[in-house]
């Protein structure tokens, strides 16, 4: 008997109203609201910020956006640290179809246009710890999406390499267009111009999925299963702004893994062609889409 399609499913770019979606590092929560408006509901959305609720006053529209999300049924959390979010008491037992981190940035030490600052290890460590946590919060066949600038010096972060360390493989890389998300306003998030947008330039959405074969091989060889850098992202206290009563935890995890063969093949190609015989990284094998 044929499987009946979900009723009234709505889409915006890569996201469906039937996805359980986690957003981390939100600024004024306008991206979350853009998704919720497209779905005409936010019951499938859990949106989080590193800032406390009081700190969000630096964004003139944050309070209004949070109020609208709350009315639409969103789960809203504050002071959520992406480096430890898997241990968060509200998130610890939840699984998601999509986990989204928009333009990750670990803060400023100098001017933003300083290449040494942008490529600083602190940013890579932030993303690495995010991957390690998010990897363990995915449903079967779930995806982790990172929106990121593609030009120098941001390309020095090498997100594909960081993902590989958490047994994630690149599924696809597509252009990011802010016009696809009506109402979204990217924010600097720090300093006197925190409520102003930063220049996006050429940006992309990188989609990562779990590669079970790589994790199994790592266990067999006793490869480290967690980040080993000295990055110390400050732990924040828990603030819960709104949790709908019909959250439906724990979610049902679907069976099967339709992406496993694609991801395994992708990871093997990255490993085979990503470096030359001297161990120097090359441009061969930089797989942007299958």
N, C-alpha and C positions, 0 to 999 in steps of 0.2 A: 504494500500500500504506500502510495506516495506521501512524503512528508509535507504537511501543510505549512505554507509560508507564514511567518509572524504577521499579525494584523497591525496595520497602522505604523509600520516601521518608517522612521524618518532618518535621513542622512545629511551630514554636512562634511564635505571632503571625505576623510578617511574614517569618520566616526558615525556610528549608528545609535539610535535611541535604544537598541537592544543590547548594546555594549555596557558592561560595568566599567566606568572610566574613573581613573585617579589622576588628578592634576596636582603637581607639586611645584613649589617655588612661585606661586601666583603673586602678582603685584597688586593691582587694584581689582582683581578677579573679573576683568572684562573678557578674558578669553573663555573662562568657564561660563559666563553669562551668554556669550555668543553661541556656544554649543547648546545651552539650555533653551535659548530663544528658538533655535532651529528645531529642537525636539518638542517645543511647547511643554517641556517638563524637565526637571533636574533630578528626578528620583533615582536616576542611574549614575549620578555624578557625585564624586567625593572630591572637593576642592580644598587645597591646603596652602598655607603660607608659612614662611619662616618667621615673619613678623608677628608680633602679638596683635590682638584686636585693637588695642589702643594705639600701637605704632602705625596702624593702617590709616590713621588720620592724615598722614603726609600725602595721601592721594585724595584729591577732592571728590572723586566719584566712588571711592571704595565702599563707604557706608551704604550708598544707594544700591550699588551692585550686589552687596551682600544681602540686603533686604529683599531684593528681587529673587535672588537665588534661593533664599530661605522660603519664600512664598511658593516657589516652584518645587520645593521638596529636596533640595540639595543637602548633603552632609558637608558642613563647613568646619575646618579645623585650623587652628593657629599654633604658632611655635612648633611646627613639625620640621624636624631635622632630617633631610634626605639621607644623611650618613647613618642614621639609626632608626629610620622609620619602620623597618620590619619589626622592631620591638615596641612600637607605639601601642598603647593599650587598646585603642580603638581600631587600629589597622592590623594588629598582629594576626588575626584569624580570617582576614578578608583576602579574596583573590579577585583579580581584575582582568578584563579583556584588553584594555588599553591603559598604559601608564605614560603620561605626557610630561615632559620637562621642557619648557620654553626658554631658550637662550640662557643656559646655565652660566652662572658667573659667581665667583667666590668672594667678590669684593675688591676694593681698590687699594693698591699701594703705589701711588704715583698717578700720572696722567693716563687716561684711557687709551690714547693713541701711542703709548709707549710699547713697542713690540716685546720688550723683555717682560713687561708687566702682564700683557695679554697672554703670552705663552708661558707664564709662570707656573711652576709645578702645582701650586695651590689649586688652580682651576682643574687641572687633570685629576688631582686627587679627589676633588669634589665629585666629578663625573664618575670616577672609578667606584667610589663608595655608593653613589646613587645606583649604578648598574648592579652592584653586588646585592643591594637591598631589593631593588625592583625585580630582579631575576627570581627571587623567592616569593614574590607577591603576584605572579602571573597565573592565570588559568591556563589549562592546556590550550595550545595554539594562540595564546595571548601575544601581544606585541608591546614593545617599549619604543616610544617615539621621542626623539630629541630634535627640536628645531634649533638650528645652529647656523652661524655665518660660515660661508665657505671660502672666503678670500683670506689672504695673509693679513695678520699673523694668526688668525683663529684656526686655520688648518693645521697649525703646529700642535694642536691638542690631540690630533689623531684619535678620534673617537672610536674608530673600528678596532684599533689595537686595544683600547681600554675595554671595549665590549668583549673581545676575545678572552681577556683575562677572567671574565665572569661567565664564560661558556655561552656567550651570545654571538649570533652570526647576523651579518647584515642581510636583510631581506630585500630592501629597496631603498633608493634615495631619489626623492622627487623635489621639485622646486617648491619653496614656501612662498606664498603670495598672501600678504596680509589682507588683501581685498576679499579673499575667500572666507574671512571670518568677520562679518559685519559687526561693528561695535568694539572690536578688539583694539586696545591701545597699549602698545608695549611701553614699558617704563624703565628709566635708568635705575630707580630703586635706592639710590644712595646719594648723599651730598645735598647741596642746596637746590639742585635741579632734579631731585628724585622723581617728581611728577611729570617731567618732560620725557618725550620719546627719544630713544637712541636711533641712530641711522642704521637701518637694516642692511642696505646693500643687497648683494646676492646671498640668499639664504636657502636652506633646504630642510626637508624633513627626512631624517634618517630613521628607518624602521628596523628594529632588531627583534629576533626571536630566539628562543632557547634551542641549543644544540645538544640533545641528550648524549650523543655518541662522544662528544668532546668531554663532557662531564664524567662519563663512565671511564674514559681513558685516563682522565686526571686522577680519579680515585684509585685506579689500578697502579698508577705510578707515584701515588702519594703527592701529587702536585698540590700546592696550597689552594684551599677552597675559599679564601677570603682575601680582601685587600691587605697588602703587607707594608704599604707606605706609612710614613709617620704623620700623615695628615690628621689633624685634631680639630674637627669642626665642632664648635661649641654646642653642647647639649642645652636645649631649651625646655622649659616647663610646658606641660600640656595645657592647652586652652581649647575647649570645645565650644563652638559658637552655636551650632545647630546640628542635631542628628534626628532625622525623621523617624517616627515610630515604626514605619513599615519598611525598615531597612532590609529585612529578610536575610539575616546572617545565620549560619554560614551559607554562602551560595552553593548551588549545585555545580560541580565541576564536570564538564562534558568529557566523554571518553574518546580515545583515539588521539593521534597526532599527525594530522595531514601535512604539516610543514617539515617533519623530521628529515625526510630524504633531501628536500631542497636545501635546508639549512646545513645538513651534513656536507653536501656537495659544495656548497658555498664556502664553508669553513676550510675544507681541504684545499680548494683552489687558492684561497687567501694564503694559506700556509705554504703551498707549493711555489707560488709565484710572487709572494710578497717581499722576499729578500733574495739577493744574488748569492753566489757561492762564497763570498766574503762576509756574509751577514749584513750587507748594506741594503737598506730598504730601497726598492725600485718602484717604478710606476706600473709595472706589470702586475696583473691580478688585482688591481683596485676595482673591485666589482661594485658598481653603483646600482645595477638592477639585473635581475635574472632574465 
